[in-house]
Amino acid sequence: MGKMPVPPGKQIMVATIEKAFAIVNHMIEEKRLDELGCVVVDELHMVGDGDRGVLLEIMLSKLVYLRPGAIQIIGMSATAPNLKQMAKWLCAGRYTSPFRPVPLHEYVKIGPSILNNSMKEVRRLVPVHPNDRDHLLALCSEVCPTHSVIIFCSSKDQTTKCADDLYRMMASIFGQNGQNPTHQNPFQADMLEYKKADKAILLSNLKSVGSKDSIWDRIIPYGVAFHNSSLTSEERELIEQGFSD
């Protein structure tokens, strides 16, 4: 990953794992590691990531070995399963809290079955569309449009494909522009009519920041969008605001 020059003086640097790795390497080579007082690592469980985790592990190990106890390392994670081992590795204390501002209920979906934490079936899903093989649309229809849904995908391409798949199924339910629907509506409202004016404003704002992705014209009227690294910062901000509204 090479090195990244660091200007002299006290400062706060916000960086990706890769950039932070390069910054630490440069400071070690320049014998300036004593200038580093605190390192904050958000999403510390990324140390277990197959690709980027190696860099994070090496960087933190260097800091612990070269400046033991001199650099404050603060790691944060909501999902790390082995905090005790991580604390020992970093020569750190461990603080955990069960507090959540919103209660979290966890379930597992296997086929059409919904299982609780004890892996006991609590209910079975019924497909709401012939193409809804993964029951995504069925799950969305249980809460939309009263509440919002976030679907995490394994890759950038999957986010756009998932959004497009949901749009195509919803288009057959509500029709293209509300014309000629071919399937029964499982939602609590007409998704085309729900907050129609707000969605029109969002589309207009996306175009005003130079967005040329034609998929927005298709999916946003149905209340569907995606969020990934292919979007500009302006597009991401608009999509995030649209989701929170």
N, C-alpha and C positions, 0 to 999 in steps of 0.2 A: 504493500500500500504506500511505501515511500514515506516522505516527510512533508510537513507543512509548516513553513516559517511562522513564528509567533512574534508579533511586535512586542517590544519591551513595555513594561508598565502594568499596573493593576487593571484587570478587566474581567468581564464575564463572557465566556465563549459558549455558544449553543451549537452543537454539532451532531451529525449522524455518527453511528458506530465507526464507520470507515474513516471519517474526518478526525474524530477524536483519537483513533489509533495512530494516525499520521502525526497529529499534534504532539501526543505523548512521545512518540519516537524522536521527533525533532528536539523536544525539550531535554530528553535523555542525552542525545548526542551533543547538544550544546551545553550540557551540564547545568541546566536551568530548572531541574525538577523541583528545587527548593522553592521556586516561585509559585508552585501549584499548592493551593491550600485546601481545596474541596472539589470532589468529583461527585456529581449527582447522576445516577443511572436510572432512568425511567424504564419500566418494563424489564426488570432484571432477569426475568425468566428467559429472555432472549439469549442468555448464555447457553441455553440448550438447543438453540437453532442450529441446524446442520451446516449452514453456510456462514452466516454473520456471527454466530455464537462463538466461533473459534477466535475471531479478532477481539471480541469483548473479553473473553476469558484470558487471553494473552495480555491484553492491556491492563486489566485489573491485577493480574498476577505480578506484572512488572512493578506496578505502583506499591503493592503490598511488600514485595521483596526489596525494592530499592529504597523505599522511604517508609519503613515499618512504623506505624503509629503517628507519622508526621503529616500524612494527608488524610483528611476526613473523607471517607467514602460512604455515600448515602445511596443505598439501593432500594428501589420501590417496585412492588409487584402485587397484583391482586390474585395471581394464579400460580405462583411458584409453589410446587408441592414439597420442596426440600429446603425450607428456610433454615433449619437447624444446621444442615451441612454447609449451606452457603455462608452462614454467619461464622462458622468455624474456619472456613477457607479464607474469608476476608478479615479474620481476627476482629469481628464486630459483635456488637450487641444485637439483640433481636426484639423487634416490637411488632405485635400483631393486634388487630382489632376486628371484632365480628360485626362492627357497625356498618350498616348500609342505609343510605337515605331512602331507598326503595326496596321492599322485600324481594328477594330473588327465589323463584321456585324452579328447580331444575328437573327436566324430564329428558328421556332418551327415546328417540324414534327409531324403530326397527321395522321396516316394511310399513304396514298400515297401523302397527301397534305403538301406542304411547305408554312408556314405562316410567315408573317413579324411581327414586334413588335406591330403592330396594329391588329394582328390576322386576317389579310386579306390574302387570298390565293394568292400566287404569281406564283405558278406552281404546277404541279402534276408529281410525279415520275412514271416511267415505269419500271417494274421488268426486270432485265437483265438475270435472272436465275430462274428456277422453285422453287428452295429452298430459294431464297432471299426474304423471306416473310417480313422482316423488312426493306428492301431496302438498307441495309448496303453496299452491293457490288455495287449497282447502284450509291450510293453517292460517294464511293471510286473511281469508274471508271471515275467520272467527273473531277478528278484532278490528279490521278495517271497515269503514274509515274513522270510527270513533277513536282508535289509537293507531299509532304508527308501528311499522315493523322494520327491523334491520336484518338483512340476510348476509352472513359472512361467506365469502367464496374463497377458493384456494388459489386463485390467480386473477390477474387484471382482466384477462380475456373472459374468464368465467363471470365476472361481474356484469359485463355488457351482455353476455349471452343469457344470463339468468333474467336480467331486466327485459330483454327482448322476448324471451319465452313467456314471461308473465304478461307482457303487453299483448302478444298474439292470442293467448287464451282469453284475456279480458276483452279483446276486440271482438271475439266470436260470441261473447256473452252479452256485451252492450252494443255491439255493432260498430262499424266504422262511422265515426261522427254521429253515433246514435241510430244509424240506419241498419235494418235487416239483421237484428240479433238472432243467433242460431242456437243458443244454449240458455238454460235457466240461470237466473241471477242468485248466487249463494251469498252475496254480500248484504250488509244491513242497509245499503243505500245504493243509488245509481252512481257509480264511481266517475262517470263522465260529468255529471251535474254537480257533484260534491266539490265545493270551493272552486267552481269553474273560473270565476273572475281572478282569483288568486293565482291559479295555474297559468292563466293567460298573461298575467303580469310577470311571472317567473320566466316564461318563454321569451317575452319581450326583453327582459333584463339580460338573459343569456345572449340574445342576439346583439344587444347593445355593447357587450364586452368583447364582441368579435367571435363568439362561438359559431362554428360552421358545421357542427355535428348534427346531421338531419335526424338522428334517432330521437333527439329531444322532442321534435314535432310529433312523433308517433307515441312516445311512451308517457310524457308528462301529463297530457290530458286525462290519462287513466290513473294518475297518482303514482306513477312509477318513475324511479330515477336510479342512477348508479353513481358511485363515488370511488375514483381510483387515481393513480398517479398520472394518467394520461390527461387529466383535466388541468387547466390553468388555475392559478390561485384565485382568480376572480370567479371562475366557474365553480370551484369547490366552495367558496364562500356563499355563493348564491344557492347552491344545492343544499348546503347545511342550514341556511336560513329558511329555505323552503320546507325542509324537513321539520325544523323546530316550530314553524308556524302551523 
